[in-house]
Amino acid sequence: MSLTVQMLGTGWAFSKKYNNTNALVQYKGYNLLLDCGFTAPAALHELNIKPYQIDGVFITHLHADHIGGLEEYAFQMMYTYKKKPVLFIPTTLRQAIWDYSLRGGLENPGENITSLEDYFDVHEIPVGVRTEIASGFTLETFLTKHIPDKPSYAVLLNDHFFYSGDTCFDLKLLNTLFYQRNCTAIFHDCQLFNPETVHATLDDLLTLPLEMQKIIYLMHYGDNMENFTDKIGQMTFAKKHQLYSFPLEEKSIY
């Protein structure tokens, strides 16, 4: 059984060429959207994917390039498709995403719409706990080093596919994923300039062993990505709209 990944976008927050870094992951017919940034609705439209075809959305953190499209998605699902979509969200982000990001646009006291739960079937995801979100489809979160005191998460799907969200370089985590967890695909954000700010730099990632670089797909890069195609070692630039397929070994969650 394979897990497929289609990148809705692969660019950084200010990208005008590659869209926000968001991804659609499919396993056994279940469609999971990883983040829903402000370019996500247009990207889904370009790919002829309707909002109701998404079975669940997982949010890594609260920056607009990761959640800026949720308001449109929520309105479409409520008023156009009359369905309440599933939202997977780390426990620490559940109230904050409503209070600080979505409430201003989505709250409608006149229709008694006053909470995140009025739009979404909300499933809290505890950190570090392997959780089955659909039959045979598991999700595990990791706290990442992005903005101090603002929680941000990476996700590991079916024990093999790792998606970094946004994070500074974390050698300990990468070593754990590769050498202990036997991860076979790492999609990692990559800042193409120095010094490191809130993302891993290309120079950081190039220090990794070549055997690890071979399974790393770079995303969340700048619009000058083409200038670096021959400067990324054994790693690969993930491409907007491209489909990737990864054969997975089935594991029980018990």
N, C-alpha and C positions, 0 to 999 in steps of 0.2 A: 504494500500500500504506500502511495506517495503523498507527500504534502506539497502543494503547489503555492507559489507566492507570486503575486503580480504587484509590482510597485506602481501605485497611483502617482507617485512622484519621488524624486531622489535628491531634491535640492535643499539648501539651508533656508532659514527663515526668510531671507530677503531674495530668494531666487525668483527670477523672471523667466527662466528658461525651462526649469526642470520640475516645477511644482513643489509643494511641501512634501517632506518625506513621510508618506503614509503608505500602508500596504494592505492588500487583500489576500488573506490566507485561506486556502480551502483544504479541508480534509474530510473524506467520506461524505462529500456533498454539503458540508457545513461551511458557510462563508463567514469568516471572522475579519472584521476591519480593525487594523492596528492603527489607532489614532485617526482623527477626522479634522484635519486642518482646514484653513479657509479656502484652499484650492481643491479640497476633496470632492465637493459636489460637482464641480465642473469636470474633474478628472473622471468620475464615475459616469457622467453623461457622455464624455468622449468615448468611453469604453463600452457604452450601451449597457451599463449595469444599473438597474433600477434600485432605489433605496430599499424597497420591500424585499429584494433578493439578498440583502445582508441579514444574516441570522444573529449576529452579535457584534458589538463594538467594544474594544478594549482601549482604555486611555492610559498613556504612560505618565503624563504630567499636564500642567495647565497653561502652557504657552500657546498662543493663538495659532501657530503653525501646526499644532497637534490637536487643538479643540475648536478652532475658529469656524469649522463647518458644522458643528453639532447643532447650532440653533436652526439652520436651514433643514438639516436632516430631521430634527424633532418636529418642526412644523409640517414638513412633507408627510412624515409618517402619521401624524395625528389628523391632519385636515385633508390630505389627498388620499392616503391609503387606509386610514381608519385602523391603524395597528399600533400597538405599543411595543417598540423595539427593545431588545435586551442590551443593557449596558453593563459591562464588566468594569469595575473600577476599584483600585486599591482602597482599602478602608480609610486611610488618611486623607484621601482626596474627595470622598463622597460628599461631605457637606460643603467643602470649599469650592467645588466646581459649580455648585448652585449659588452660593452666597457671593462669590467674587467674580464669576465668569458668565453664567447663564441667566441668572435671575432677572437682570435688567431687560433682557429681550423676551424671555419666555413667560415671565409671571403675568397672569391675567386674573386678578381677583374677581372681576365681573363675571367670569365663567368658572370661578372657584378653582382656578389652576394656580397653585401657590407652592409647588414643590417639584423636585426632580422626579419623584415617583409618579407625578401626574402625566409625565411624558414617557418615562422609561420603566421597564421592568429591571430594577437595579439589583445587581449581584455584587456584593462586596468580595474582593479577593484579598485574603490575608497574605502578608509577605512571607515568602519562603515555603509556602505550603502547596504541594502539587495538587491541583484542583481539576477535576474532570468537568469540562464545560459542555461537552456533547459526548456521545458514545465513542469511547476510545480516543477522545481528543482532550489532551491535558495541557494545563497552563500553570507555570510557576513564575513568580515575580522575584526580582532582586532590586533592592534599593541602590540607586546609582549616585555618583558624585557629580552633580550638575550645578545647581544654584544652592549655595549654603542656606540651610534652614527652610528650603522649599522642596518637599519630597518629589522625587522623580524615580521612575522604575524602568527596568529592562524586563524582558519576558523570555522564557524558555518554553517552547511548544513541543510536546511529545518527546521531551528529553533530548532532542537532537537539534532543533532549529532555534537559534538565539537571535533576538532582536534587541539592540541596545537602547532604543529610545535615544535620549541625550545623556551623555556622560563624559567626564574627563577620563583620561587613560587610567585604567585600573588593572595592573598586571596580575594582581592576586586573583581577581575574578576571572580573567581570561585564562590563566593557568588552571584554575579549578574547572572551568568549562571544558577545556581541551584535554587535560591529562587525567582528570578524575571523573568527569561526567561524560566523556567521550562524545562531545558535541560534534556534529558533522557539517554544520553551516552556521557561520557567524555574520550577521548583517550589522555593521558597526558604523556609527556616525564618524565623520572624518573632516576635521578642519584643515584646510590646505595651507594655512599660514601659521607662523609662530608669533608670539609664544602661546602656549595653551591658555585658553580663557575658561570656557565652560564645556568644551568638547575635546576629545582626543585629537591630537594633531597627526598629520601624515608622518612626520618624523618620529613621533612616539610609536606609531603602529609598525613602522619599518624596523624597529628594534626587536620585533617578535621573531621567534624561530621561523625559518622558511616553511617547515612542515605545518605550522599554524597559519601562516600567511595564505597558504593554498586554499583554506576554507573560508577566508574572510572576503566579504563583499562590502565595498565602501559606499556609504550613502550620506545624505545630509551635507553635501559638498557645495562649493560655490559655483557660480556660473562660468568660471574659468577652468572648469574641470579638464577640458580638452588639452590644456597646456601641461597636464600631468600624466597623460596616459602611459608614458614610458618611464615614469618615475615612481611606480607603486610596488616594486618588487614582485612578489608572487601573488599579490592580491588582485582583486577584480573590482572595477567600478560597476555597481548595480545601475541599471538603466531604466529610465521612466517607461512605464507601460509594459516592460518585458516580463514574460512568464518564466519562472524558475521552478523546477521540479526536483524534489529530494526524496529518494526512496527511504522509508523509515522502517525500523524494526519495531513491531508492535510490542507494547509492554502493558502489563496490568497495573492499575493504580493501587492494587492491594498488596 
